[in-house]
Amino acid sequence: MIMTLRNYFLAACALLALSCGRTLKDGDYTLTILSTNDVHGTWFDSTYVDARTRPALTAVKYYVDSVRTANGAENVLLLDAGDCLQGDNAPYYFNYVDTETPHLFPRLMEYMGYDAVAVGNHDIETGHAVYDRVAADLKKNGVDFLAANAIRNDNGKPYFTPYKIVKRAGLKVAILGYTNANMKAWLTEELWSGMHFVPIVDVVQADVDAIRAKEKPDVLIVVMHSGTGAGDGSQLESEGLDVFQMVKGVDFVLASHDHRPYVDADEDNAFLNAGSHSRNVAEGKLHLTVKGHQIVDRSYESKTIPVKAEKADADMKAVFYPDYQAVKAFTLKEVGILNTDLWTRDAYRGMCDYLNLIHTLSLGCKPAEISFAAPLTFNGHVNAGIVRYNDLFTIYPYENQLFVVKMTGEEIRNYLEHSYEKWINTIAKPDDTLLKIEARDDARTQQSRWSFVNRSYNFDSAAGINYTVDVTKPFGERVAIASMADGSAFDLQKEYNVAMTSYRASGGGNLMKETGIDTDNIDERVTGRYPEIRNILYDYLMENGSIDPEVIGNPAVIGHWEFVPEKLVKPAMDRDMERLFRR
């Protein structure tokens, strides 16, 4: 693999216009790096449905321009570390609804003057038709979509552009890009067919050495869609600090994926992670001194700049106003009636209308007999009344497909044990902490608050069966399954068809792996594949016209589950929910 990439770099070098034989003039140089990541479609400052505004690329533009004005545009690089094409109404519209108009994202990147963008796992989630088109349009607009570790299966070469050379601040700069190496744990293979992904730490040092040998850059930047991590090599999808601490010859490491702002700098390099959703711009500075045509001194700075919604660039908003209007019209389309409020936070307590809806949709996809589902937003809310397409993004924010997978009764019970182990503690008295939460500083808001120890989108409950979860019992003994929803026997030895997201079936959240199921060979278990779950919800509304609590909560279909014993659960749960939501 390393030799293949080296050969690619050798071939690419011959085509580059920049000469490797130049010399630097003596003097001081300052290069400024500005970066965003995990923007997730926050392209416009409007929420589309009311007068509220939010940080968005339109406001990022204001800060970028102010830095370019202060430092000189020729001394500034603008980069993004991925997850750009998913998560909001605007990318969905241009990904799947209006596929004739030139895709908005490449046009935004050109307008803002981005130099390169790393490929994120949620960019791959959009499917070949979308990201192949976007990659081609970005290239036409002078912006490269980078991922050196996404390797073609047919010839061993990078599927995307691996790196880019630019000239800034009188310096030759190499930008080397990588994507999430744990892609198969997030997405079904059909979304990334024709390629595979290698761990970044396995190849990055050799890639850096090859680029430095052949391109002779003055500055080398690694922009990667991978989390900050712990720097101990333990997290395949969070390799940021691994690269920052271990790899030689890198000036800047730009990380992402975990949505947690983090910056650092030492005498050798700087680390930038802006967080997510256009809330911050990360800024790094490199100061160089050249004497005798040689670099004799380097120093680094790093910081985050909060983005304020009210700073949205008026000229940019005007240029893309027709695109905004098209997205807004799509967003406000009426699709049905909701006859109850939906709160995603109610799912932490037990059964609720929100998850009853998801389970009902899943069990309506034959041959599903049992459904697994989790709350996908921490505290989402949809009011009863007219449902607009925008509300479907709150109910189901991701482009997950629905899979139906064969599991034995024993595997189902074990799976639920692992899910509740992420979710709750074993308690003995009402004043014990039931939910697995802790008080800690929130890196995104810089405030102290109670938060879940684990990701709540991995708190799967089941439907189609009747069961209890005993909070006084230890892991492995909590879940007692009484019967199927219709009252028939549940058999630990029998195989059942279980509906779950493509994310979960692919290994996301590790619940399948912890249960002992090999998700690398999940196709051997798959008995049904359905479209994106949001589309299933849309079709349900088109057919039924409304969402009614009595219909989605039918115990003969979805069954029943609860935490027991109630005398311990209620006071402990009430207190923990108040801690989480401060009410």
Order of alpha helices (4+ residues) and beta strands (2+ residues): alpha-beta-alpha-beta-alpha-alpha-beta-alpha-alpha-beta-beta-beta-beta-beta-alpha-beta-alpha-beta-beta-beta-beta-beta-alpha-alpha-beta-beta-alpha-beta-beta-beta-alpha-beta-alpha-beta-beta-beta-beta-beta-beta-alpha-alpha-beta-alpha-beta-alpha-alpha-beta-alpha
